[in-house]
Amino acid sequence: MRDNSHMKSFPQFNRAYAGAFQLGRLTVGLVSPLEAYLNEEFPTLERHLERAKMAEELGFTALWLRDVPFHVPSFGDVGQMLDPFVYLGTLAAVTNSIGLGIASVILPLRHPAHVAKGAASVDQLSNGRMLLGVASGDRPEEYPALAADYDSRGTRFRESVNYIRATFDRFPKFEGAQGRLNGHMDLLPKPISGRIPMLITGGAQQSPEWGAENGDGWITYPRSLKVQERTVAEYRGRLKNVSKPVVQSLYVDVMAKSTMPARPIALGYAAGTDFLCKHLKELEAIGVNHVALNLRYNNANIEQTLEGIAKDILPEFA
């Protein structure tokens, strides 16, 4: 494995990337919607804009949306329901500094020109706060609805990444299965800094080497600490003379008493802030750079929970 310890910082792309990802440090974000709901329920989006502004004021570094085109009951989650690019445009108007991300756009189900234009539009509206997670998709039921082939999603994903990157240039030239850019027309607007950072979620039907080389970071799911340490080290070992951030999600049910011990829940923990802070410190020590907390299973009042995390946890990662 390569030793990237000589790296001083991550590459600089835009405000959100610089704020959320710091070499050797962990920052804390949130997954929208900022509310609790059960598998058989839909989020109400109650006070969603007020809570987004509150998250920014409390010091969370990023707010992440998801791309869930259809309600697939067997999947059990509809995310924030609103189209992510439309919603990010609204969030850009009511916030000033928090990073705005999608984790992640299902590239095989969208034309890359539309993704590129939507992401650059959000980046312009937010003054450089767009983070673009990209994925190949894991809900086979959605593909027939969009006349898309599930088995070839890996090829379409790879071509979409290349197409989107091509649009960052002026009057780009690009040719692939999803279209030809002939150099005689341009896609506007452009990202403020010239490029939107793209973080690859999971394996995206690609080789680990391709993901490490072509992503501007990696989004993954929670694992046991020992397994996650090995997984992060393997990812970083594939990088060539550059370091890139690692992001993971974590479902939490934050107990009112800070000293409450941890109890496992799906992809996370029900626990007091003492344990959660300790666990985040352990993730920081193994090289995770950002954790996006998901409050879907949280039983306490959301505003009080955000304030509790901000009081007991965020100062440890400032």
C-alpha positions as CSV (number, residue, x, y, z in Angstrom):
1,M,0.0,0.0,0.0
2,R,1.1,3.5,-0.7
3,D,2.1,5.9,2.1
4,N,0.3,9.2,1.6
5,S,1.3,10.6,5.0
6,H,3.4,13.3,3.3
7,M,0.2,14.9,1.9
8,K,-0.5,18.3,3.6
9,S,-4.2,18.7,2.6
10,F,-6.8,17.4,0.2
11,P,-7.1,19.0,-3.2
12,Q,-9.1,22.2,-3.3
13,F,-12.3,22.3,-5.3
14,N,-14.9,24.5,-3.8
15,R,-16.1,25.9,-0.4
16,A,-18.0,22.9,0.6
17,Y,-15.2,20.4,-0.1
18,A,-12.7,22.6,1.8
19,G,-15.1,22.9,4.8
20,A,-16.3,19.3,5.1
21,F,-13.0,17.5,4.3
22,Q,-9.8,18.1,6.2
23,L,-6.9,15.8,6.2
24,G,-6.5,13.8,9.4
25,R,-9.7,15.3,10.8
26,L,-13.3,14.3,11.0
27,T,-16.3,16.7,10.5
28,V,-20.0,16.0,11.1
29,G,-22.9,16.5,8.8
30,L,-26.5,15.5,8.6
31,V,-28.8,13.5,6.2
32,S,-32.0,15.0,5.1
33,P,-34.9,14.9,6.1
34,L,-34.1,16.1,9.6
35,E,-36.9,14.1,11.2
36,A,-37.8,10.7,12.4
37,Y,-40.1,8.3,10.5
38,L,-40.8,4.6,10.4
39,N,-40.4,2.3,7.4
40,E,-44.1,2.4,6.5
41,E,-44.2,6.2,6.8
42,F,-43.2,9.1,4.7
43,P,-41.4,12.2,6.1
44,T,-43.6,15.2,6.7
45,L,-40.8,17.7,6.0
46,E,-42.1,19.6,9.0
47,R,-40.0,22.7,9.7
48,H,-37.4,21.3,7.2
49,L,-36.0,24.7,6.2
50,E,-35.9,26.0,9.7
51,R,-34.0,22.9,10.7
52,A,-31.6,23.2,7.9
53,K,-30.8,26.8,8.9
54,M,-30.5,25.6,12.5
55,A,-28.0,22.9,11.5
56,E,-25.8,25.5,9.8
57,E,-26.0,27.9,12.8
58,L,-25.0,25.0,15.2
59,G,-21.9,24.2,13.1
60,F,-22.7,21.1,11.2
61,T,-20.5,21.1,8.0
62,A,-22.8,19.5,5.4
63,L,-26.4,18.6,4.7
64,W,-26.9,15.6,2.4
65,L,-29.9,14.7,0.3
66,R,-30.6,11.4,-1.6
67,D,-31.8,10.6,-5.1
68,V,-34.8,8.4,-4.8
69,P,-36.9,8.7,-8.0
70,F,-39.7,6.2,-7.0
71,H,-41.3,4.9,-3.9
72,V,-40.2,1.2,-3.9
73,P,-42.0,-0.3,-0.8
74,S,-39.5,-3.2,-0.6
75,F,-36.7,-0.6,-0.3
76,G,-38.3,1.0,2.7
77,D,-37.1,4.6,2.3
78,V,-38.1,7.5,0.1
79,G,-35.4,9.9,1.3
80,Q,-36.5,13.6,1.5
81,M,-39.0,12.9,-1.4
82,L,-38.3,16.2,-3.1
83,D,-36.1,16.2,-6.2
84,P,-32.6,16.7,-4.9
85,F,-31.6,19.5,-7.3
86,V,-34.8,21.5,-6.8
87,Y,-34.5,21.1,-3.0
88,L,-30.8,22.1,-3.0
89,G,-31.7,25.2,-4.9
90,T,-34.1,26.2,-2.1
91,L,-31.5,25.3,0.6
92,A,-28.9,27.4,-1.2
93,A,-31.3,30.4,-0.9
94,V,-31.9,30.0,2.9
95,T,-28.4,29.0,4.1
96,N,-25.0,30.7,3.7
97,S,-22.1,28.4,4.6
98,I,-23.2,24.7,5.1
99,G,-22.1,22.3,2.4
100,L,-24.9,21.0,0.2
101,G,-24.5,17.5,-1.0
102,I,-26.3,14.6,-2.8
103,A,-25.4,11.1,-1.6
104,S,-25.9,10.1,-4.3
105,V,-27.2,10.8,-7.7
106,I,-28.1,7.6,-9.5
107,L,-26.2,8.3,-12.7
108,P,-27.6,5.5,-14.9
109,L,-31.1,6.9,-14.4
110,R,-30.4,10.5,-15.4
111,H,-28.8,12.0,-18.4
112,P,-25.4,13.3,-17.5
113,A,-26.0,16.7,-19.2
114,H,-29.0,17.3,-16.8
115,V,-26.9,16.2,-13.8
116,A,-24.0,18.5,-14.8
117,K,-26.4,21.5,-15.3
118,G,-28.2,20.9,-12.1
119,A,-25.0,20.5,-10.0
120,A,-23.4,23.6,-11.6
121,S,-26.6,25.6,-11.0
122,V,-26.6,24.7,-7.3
123,D,-22.9,25.5,-7.1
124,Q,-23.6,29.0,-8.5
125,L,-26.7,29.6,-6.4
126,S,-24.8,28.5,-3.2
127,N,-21.5,30.3,-4.0
128,G,-19.5,27.0,-4.3
129,R,-21.2,24.7,-1.8
130,M,-22.1,21.8,-4.0
131,L,-20.9,18.3,-3.3
132,L,-21.9,15.6,-5.8
133,G,-22.0,12.0,-4.7
134,V,-22.6,9.6,-7.6
135,A,-23.8,6.0,-7.6
136,S,-24.9,3.2,-9.9
137,G,-28.1,2.5,-8.1
138,D,-29.4,-0.5,-6.0
139,R,-33.1,-0.6,-6.8
140,P,-33.7,-2.8,-9.9
141,E,-37.4,-1.9,-9.9
142,E,-36.7,1.7,-11.0
143,Y,-34.8,0.8,-14.2
144,P,-37.8,-0.5,-16.4
145,A,-39.8,2.7,-15.4
146,L,-37.1,4.7,-17.1
147,A,-36.4,2.3,-20.0
148,A,-32.9,1.8,-18.5
149,D,-31.0,-1.5,-18.5
150,Y,-30.0,-2.6,-15.0
151,D,-27.3,-5.0,-16.1
152,S,-25.3,-2.4,-18.0
153,R,-25.6,0.3,-15.3
154,G,-21.8,0.0,-14.6
155,T,-20.9,1.0,-18.1
156,R,-23.5,3.9,-18.1
157,F,-22.2,5.1,-14.8
158,R,-18.6,5.3,-16.0
159,E,-19.6,7.1,-19.2
160,S,-21.7,9.5,-17.2
161,V,-18.8,10.5,-15.0
162,N,-16.6,11.2,-18.0
163,Y,-19.4,13.1,-19.7
164,I,-20.0,15.3,-16.6
165,R,-16.3,16.1,-16.3
166,A,-16.1,17.0,-19.9
167,T,-18.9,19.7,-19.4
168,F,-16.7,21.6,-17.0
169,D,-14.5,22.7,-20.0
170,R,-15.6,25.5,-22.3
171,F,-17.1,24.2,-25.5
172,P,-16.2,20.6,-24.7
173,K,-15.6,17.8,-27.1
174,F,-16.8,14.4,-25.9
175,E,-18.3,11.3,-27.6
176,G,-20.0,8.4,-25.9
177,A,-23.1,6.2,-25.8
178,Q,-25.1,9.0,-24.2
179,G,-24.3,11.7,-26.7
180,R,-21.7,13.7,-28.6
181,L,-20.4,17.1,-27.6
182,N,-18.9,18.6,-30.8
183,G,-17.1,21.6,-29.4
184,H,-19.4,24.1,-31.0
185,M,-21.8,24.6,-28.1
186,D,-21.3,24.9,-24.4
187,L,-23.2,23.8,-21.2
188,L,-23.9,26.6,-18.8
189,P,-23.5,27.6,-16.0
190,K,-20.1,26.5,-15.1
191,P,-19.1,25.6,-11.5
192,I,-17.7,28.6,-9.6
193,S,-14.3,27.0,-9.2
194,G,-14.4,25.3,-12.6
195,R,-15.2,21.8,-11.3
196,I,-17.7,20.1,-9.1
197,P,-16.2,17.5,-6.8
198,M,-17.6,14.0,-7.4
199,L,-17.5,11.4,-4.7
200,I,-18.2,7.8,-5.7
201,T,-20.6,5.9,-3.5
202,G,-19.7,2.2,-2.8
203,G,-18.2,0.3,-5.7
204,A,-20.6,1.7,-8.4
205,Q,-20.0,-1.5,-10.5
206,Q,-16.4,-0.5,-11.1
207,S,-13.0,-1.9,-10.1
208,P,-11.7,-0.5,-6.8
209,E,-8.7,0.9,-8.7
210,W,-11.0,2.8,-11.1
211,G,-13.0,4.3,-8.2
212,A,-9.9,5.4,-6.3
213,E,-8.5,7.1,-9.5
214,N,-11.6,8.7,-10.8
215,G,-13.5,9.8,-7.7
216,D,-12.7,13.0,-5.7
217,G,-13.5,11.0,-2.6
218,W,-15.4,7.9,-1.5
219,I,-18.7,7.5,0.3
220,T,-19.3,4.2,2.1
221,Y,-21.5,2.7,4.7
222,P,-20.8,1.9,8.4
223,R,-18.9,-1.3,9.3
224,S,-17.3,-2.6,12.4
225,L,-14.4,-0.5,13.5
226,K,-11.8,-3.1,12.6
227,V,-13.3,-3.8,9.2
228,Q,-13.7,-0.1,8.4
229,E,-10.1,0.6,9.3
230,R,-8.9,-2.1,6.9
231,T,-11.4,-0.8,4.2
232,V,-10.2,2.8,4.5
233,A,-6.6,1.7,4.4
234,E,-7.1,-0.3,1.3
235,Y,-8.9,2.6,-0.4
236,R,-6.1,5.0,0.4
237,G,-3.5,2.4,-0.6
238,R,-4.9,2.6,-4.2
239,L,-4.4,6.4,-4.4
240,K,-1.5,7.7,-6.5
241,N,0.4,10.6,-4.9
242,V,-2.8,12.2,-3.7
243,S,-5.1,11.9,-0.7
244,K,-8.9,11.9,-0.9
245,P,-11.6,12.1,1.7
246,V,-13.6,9.1,3.0
247,V,-17.2,9.7,4.0
248,Q,-19.6,7.4,5.8
249,S,-23.2,7.6,7.1
250,L,-24.3,6.7,10.6
251,Y,-27.9,6.2,11.8
252,V,-28.3,7.5,15.4
253,D,-30.9,7.6,18.1
254,V,-29.5,10.1,20.5
255,M,-30.5,9.4,24.1
256,A,-31.4,12.2,26.4
257,K,-28.8,11.1,29.0
258,S,-25.3,11.6,27.7
259,T,-23.9,8.6,29.6
260,M,-26.4,6.0,28.2
261,P,-24.5,3.0,26.8
262,A,-24.8,2.1,23.1
263,R,-27.4,-0.3,21.6
264,P,-27.0,-1.3,17.9
265,I,-29.7,-0.2,15.5
266,A,-29.7,-0.6,11.7
267,L,-26.5,0.9,10.4
268,G,-25.8,2.7,13.6
269,Y,-26.4,3.1,17.3
270,A,-28.9,4.3,19.9
271,A,-26.7,5.9,22.5
272,G,-25.8,8.9,24.6
273,T,-23.6,11.6,23.3
274,D,-20.6,10.3,25.3
275,F,-20.5,7.0,23.3
276,L,-21.2,8.8,20.0
277,C,-18.4,11.2,20.6
278,K,-16.0,8.4,21.4
279,H,-17.1,6.4,18.4
280,L,-16.6,9.4,16.1
281,K,-13.1,9.9,17.6
282,E,-12.4,6.2,16.7
283,L,-13.5,6.8,13.1
284,E,-11.4,9.9,12.9
285,A,-8.4,7.9,14.1
286,I,-8.8,5.3,11.3
287,G,-9.0,7.9,8.6
288,V,-12.7,8.7,8.1
289,N,-13.0,12.4,7.3
290,H,-16.8,13.0,7.5
291,V,-19.7,11.3,9.1
292,A,-23.3,12.1,7.9
293,L,-25.7,11.5,10.8
294,N,-29.1,10.2,9.9
295,L,-31.8,10.9,12.5
296,R,-34.5,8.8,10.9
297,Y,-34.7,6.5,14.0
298,N,-34.3,9.2,16.5
299,N,-36.9,9.2,19.3
300,A,-36.2,12.5,20.9
301,N,-37.2,16.0,19.7
302,I,-35.1,16.8,16.6
303,E,-34.3,20.4,17.7
304,Q,-33.2,19.2,21.1
305,T,-31.1,16.4,19.5
306,L,-29.4,18.8,17.2
307,E,-28.6,21.2,20.1
308,G,-27.3,18.2,22.2
309,I,-25.0,17.0,19.4
310,A,-23.8,20.6,18.9
311,K,-23.1,21.0,22.6
312,D,-21.5,17.6,23.4
313,I,-19.9,16.4,20.2
314,L,-19.2,19.2,17.6
315,P,-16.7,21.1,19.8
316,E,-14.5,17.9,19.8
317,F,-14.3,18.1,16.0
318,A,-14.0,21.9,15.5
